[in-house]
């Protein structure tokens, strides 16, 4: 991929690195494109690299004992994933699969560890990223254990609006197009149940659904119904280390 250096230089995590260090990363990294619904890695694969998504969308998930897909997080362009490889090399413990045609840059884990040792900002950025991911997974698991299907779906909509939300004249657009099956996989439910609950919320004038887009018409009221604070869409990634800046 000809733009590999551009993506590396414009990742906030590497913004303080010298041109020589960027060239070093580029020389040891490789870029690859994947079709939609392609597997990037499996739990049995060796976790010896960190991945930077440059285009497309990726989901990270486990398979439950019932054989169902449990989505842990969704990766957007500019985000790093597979970051546990920087701590120790070993087998992956989750699946990574593309949700649409995607391109990524694979960076060797030992190289990232060297950069963490040499640059406190890189180390801090990686640490924040892992902490944020862990916090989100813990919140998701807590929701799965103690909430009803409706409450879990509302919690997910609030969480998505917090990360991707786009204010509109009608309300707060969740900002990411997901199928009912995708939503079901993220809350440990079924597509049929998600369809019913979304219909109930729309009938109650809590949300508006149009072309796989969901608008929260009353986000404060919806969040209050599950004792959560209202979503506050972030204009920048809260980790401060994984969003690609657009060219000027």
Order of alpha helices (4+ residues) and beta strands (2+ residues): alpha-alpha-beta-beta-beta-beta-beta-beta-beta-beta-alpha-alpha-alpha-beta-beta-alpha-alpha-beta-beta-alpha
